Amino acid sequence: MISCPDVRKDVIRQHYNISTIFYRVLWGQHIHHGLWSANESPKLAARQLTEQLAAEASVQKGDRIVDIGCGMGGSSIHLAKHLDCNVTGV
Protein backbone atom coordinates (compact mmCIF):
# COMPACT_ATOMS: atom_id res chain seq x y z
CA MET A 1 0.00 0.00 0.00
CA ILE A 2 1.23 3.49 -0.82
CA SER A 3 1.22 5.88 2.10
CA CYS A 4 1.42 9.68 1.94
CA PRO A 5 1.67 11.01 5.50
CA ASP A 6 1.28 14.64 4.40
CA VAL A 7 -2.07 14.02 2.65
CA ARG A 8 -5.05 14.67 4.90
CA LYS A 9 -8.63 13.52 4.45
CA ASP A 10 -9.98 17.04 4.94
CA VAL A 11 -7.80 18.32 2.07
CA ILE A 12 -8.97 15.51 -0.21
CA ARG A 13 -12.60 16.12 0.77
CA GLN A 14 -12.23 19.85 0.04
CA HIS A 15 -10.70 19.11 -3.38
CA TYR A 16 -13.64 16.92 -4.41
CA ASN A 17 -16.25 19.29 -2.96
CA ILE A 18 -14.86 22.12 -5.08
CA SER A 19 -13.99 20.21 -8.25
CA THR A 20 -17.25 18.23 -8.36
CA ILE A 21 -19.17 21.40 -9.20
CA PHE A 22 -16.79 22.14 -12.09
CA TYR A 23 -16.95 18.59 -13.44
CA ARG A 24 -20.75 18.46 -13.30
CA VAL A 25 -21.04 21.74 -15.21
CA LEU A 26 -18.55 20.63 -17.87
CA TRP A 27 -19.26 16.91 -18.28
CA GLY A 28 -22.42 16.19 -16.33
CA GLN A 29 -22.32 12.91 -14.42
CA HIS A 30 -19.45 11.47 -16.46
CA ILE A 31 -15.86 12.44 -15.66
CA HIS A 32 -14.27 11.44 -18.94
CA HIS A 33 -13.97 12.71 -22.46
CA GLY A 34 -16.02 11.05 -25.13
CA LEU A 35 -16.84 10.35 -28.75
CA TRP A 36 -18.52 13.16 -30.60
CA SER A 37 -19.11 14.93 -33.87
CA ALA A 38 -18.57 18.66 -34.32
CA ASN A 39 -22.05 19.71 -33.16
CA GLU A 40 -22.42 17.50 -30.09
CA SER A 41 -21.94 18.51 -26.47
CA PRO A 42 -19.26 17.07 -24.16
CA LYS A 43 -22.04 15.57 -22.01
CA LEU A 44 -23.49 13.68 -24.98
CA ALA A 45 -20.00 12.64 -26.03
CA ALA A 46 -19.26 11.15 -22.60
CA ARG A 47 -22.55 9.24 -22.61
CA GLN A 48 -21.83 7.93 -26.13
CA LEU A 49 -18.39 6.72 -25.05
CA THR A 50 -19.92 4.80 -22.15
CA GLU A 51 -22.45 3.21 -24.52
CA GLN A 52 -19.77 2.37 -27.11
CA LEU A 53 -17.53 0.71 -24.53
CA ALA A 54 -20.50 -1.28 -23.17
CA ALA A 55 -21.31 -2.44 -26.71
CA GLU A 56 -17.66 -3.42 -27.33
CA ALA A 57 -17.71 -5.43 -24.09
CA SER A 58 -21.06 -7.05 -25.05
CA VAL A 59 -22.68 -5.92 -21.80
CA GLN A 60 -26.08 -7.56 -21.42
CA LYS A 61 -29.05 -7.21 -19.08
CA GLY A 62 -28.20 -8.69 -15.68
CA ASP A 63 -24.41 -8.63 -16.20
CA ARG A 64 -22.24 -7.77 -13.20
CA ILE A 65 -19.78 -4.93 -13.84
CA VAL A 66 -17.07 -3.38 -11.66
CA ASP A 67 -16.35 0.24 -12.61
CA ILE A 68 -12.82 0.85 -11.34
CA GLY A 69 -12.14 4.57 -10.90
CA CYS A 70 -15.83 5.43 -11.22
CA GLY A 71 -15.47 9.06 -10.12
CA MET A 72 -18.95 10.36 -9.33
CA GLY A 73 -20.50 7.19 -10.73
CA GLY A 74 -22.08 8.68 -13.85
CA SER A 75 -21.13 5.80 -16.14
CA SER A 76 -22.09 3.22 -13.51
CA ILE A 77 -25.50 4.82 -13.03
CA HIS A 78 -26.04 5.08 -16.79
CA LEU A 79 -25.20 1.40 -17.35
CA ALA A 80 -27.41 0.26 -14.48
CA LYS A 81 -30.39 2.33 -15.65
CA HIS A 82 -30.15 1.83 -19.41
CA LEU A 83 -28.72 -1.68 -19.70
CA ASP A 84 -30.32 -3.08 -16.54
CA CYS A 85 -27.05 -4.53 -15.29
CA ASN A 86 -25.56 -4.67 -11.79
CA VAL A 87 -22.72 -2.18 -11.38
CA THR A 88 -20.33 -1.73 -8.48
CA GLY A 89 -18.35 1.52 -8.56
CA VAL A 90 -14.96 1.69 -6.90
RAFENBEL-V216179 format. One record per pair of residues at least 12 apart in sequence whose C-alpha atoms are under 10 Angstrom apart, sorted by the first residue. I is the first residue (numbers start at 1). J is the second residue. D is the distance in Angstrom with one decimal. If there is no record, write none. Layout:
# RAFENBEL-V216179
I/J/D
I/J/D
This chain:
# RAFENBEL-V216179
16/71/9.9
16/72/9.8
20/71/9.5
20/72/8.1
23/72/9.4
24/43/9.3
24/72/9.2
24/74/9.9
25/43/9.2
26/41/9.5
26/42/7.3
26/43/7.4
27/41/8.8
27/42/5.9
27/43/4.8
27/44/8.6
27/45/8.9
27/46/7.2
27/47/9.4
27/74/9.8
28/42/8.5
28/43/5.7
28/44/9.1
28/46/8.6
28/47/9.4
28/72/9.7
28/74/7.9
29/43/8.0
29/46/8.9
29/47/9.0
29/71/9.0
29/72/6.6
29/73/7.1
29/74/4.3
29/75/7.4
29/76/9.7
29/77/8.8
29/78/9.0
30/42/9.5
30/43/7.4
30/44/9.7
30/45/9.7
30/46/6.2
30/47/7.2
30/49/9.9
30/50/8.8
30/70/8.8
30/71/7.9
30/72/7.2
30/73/7.2
30/74/4.6
30/75/5.9
30/76/9.2
30/77/9.6
30/78/9.2
31/43/9.4
31/46/7.8
31/69/9.9
31/70/8.3
31/71/6.5
31/72/7.3
31/73/8.6
31/74/7.5
31/75/8.5
32/45/9.2
32/46/6.2
32/47/9.3
32/49/8.8
32/50/9.3
32/70/9.9
32/71/9.2
32/74/9.7
32/75/9.3
33/45/7.0
33/46/5.5
33/47/9.2
33/48/9.9
33/49/7.9
33/50/9.9
34/46/4.1
34/47/7.2
34/48/6.7
34/49/4.9
34/50/7.9
34/52/9.7
35/47/8.5
35/48/6.1
35/49/5.4
35/50/9.1
35/52/8.7
36/48/7.6
36/49/8.5
46/74/9.5
46/75/8.6
47/74/8.8
47/75/7.5
47/78/8.0
47/79/9.8
49/75/9.4
50/74/9.4
50/75/6.2
50/76/9.1
50/78/8.1
50/79/7.9
51/75/8.9
51/78/8.7
51/79/7.9
51/82/9.3
51/83/9.3
54/75/10.0
54/79/7.9
54/83/8.9
59/79/8.9
59/83/7.7
59/84/9.7
59/85/8.0
60/79/9.9
60/83/6.7
60/84/7.9
60/85/6.9
61/79/9.6
61/80/8.9
61/82/9.1
61/83/5.6
61/84/5.0
61/85/5.1
61/86/8.5
62/80/9.1
62/83/8.1
62/84/6.1
62/85/4.3
62/86/6.2
62/87/9.5
63/80/9.5
63/83/8.9
63/84/8.1
63/85/5.0
63/86/6.0
63/87/8.2
64/80/9.6
64/84/9.9
64/85/6.2
64/86/4.8
64/87/5.9
64/88/7.9
65/79/9.0
65/80/9.2
65/85/7.4
65/86/6.1
65/87/4.7
65/88/6.3
65/89/8.4
66/86/8.6
66/87/5.8
66/88/4.8
66/89/5.9
66/90/7.3
67/87/6.9
67/88/6.1
67/89/4.7
67/90/6.1
68/88/8.4
68/89/6.2
68/90/5.0
69/89/7.3
69/90/5.7
70/88/8.9
70/89/5.4
70/90/5.8
71/89/8.2
71/90/8.1
72/89/8.9
72/90/9.9
73/87/9.7
73/88/9.2
73/89/6.4
73/90/8.7
74/89/9.6
75/87/9.4
75/89/9.1
76/88/7.3
76/89/6.4
76/90/9.8
77/89/9.1
